[in-house]
Amino acid sequence: MLTRLSVILFVLAAILLLMACVRADRVRSWRESLNPSAPAVPDAAFVVARLTFVGLAVGCVVLGVRGLGVEDGSKWSDDELASAVEQATYELDGFLYRTDESGEPVVFLYEYDTLIETEVAENGGGDAPQDGVDASPLAGNTDADAYFTVTANGADSAFCTHVERVRSKEDDYTPPGIAGRPGTYTELGYRLDVTTREGAC
């Protein structure tokens, strides 16, 4: 969308520059052919018109270049995605993960796909976008064993991230009850075993 708008602005700038290059005598001749009784246009008016057209053309070029920069900044490169996925895998491997007694994550943002997308986006580096990452789950995934194809807007490459949830009783947590009484339920502790390979799952 921004690329198309930038192209339109560049074309408009070219038209404005062509208009600024039209000679004054040609404009006078064209004007007299349409309205012979019209008063003559002074040379100063043509100078002002040329400066206006050139100024507008420069403005169109500047906006077009900025639009291309924004468009490029909203896309991932293959190298950016590869680096971000590698770092996200490192940070998620061994990640402390807790569920309630029904098996639901205690923190709703700890769904596997959300965790992966967030970590990849945060590790994209200074020039990479902070969004546009998708972790698509494989059919048949379970809470204990899941695969996700990781892609990003603008990048041609894809990566397969494998998440295994390993029980870790030492990480169980029982919140204290009311008035210092023992808690009534325990959050079950797990550790994530995360690996990634190049290519879709």
HUNOR-V74943 format. One record per helix or strand of 3 or more residues. SS is the DSSP state (H for helix, E for strand). FROM is the first residue (numbers start at 0). TO is the last residue. Records with the same first field share a line. If there is no record, write none. Layout:
SS: FROM-TO, FROM-TO
This chain:
H: 1-20, 23-33, 42-72, 77-91, 107-109, 111-121, 168-170, 177-179
E: 95-98, 132-136, 144-151, 158-166, 186-197
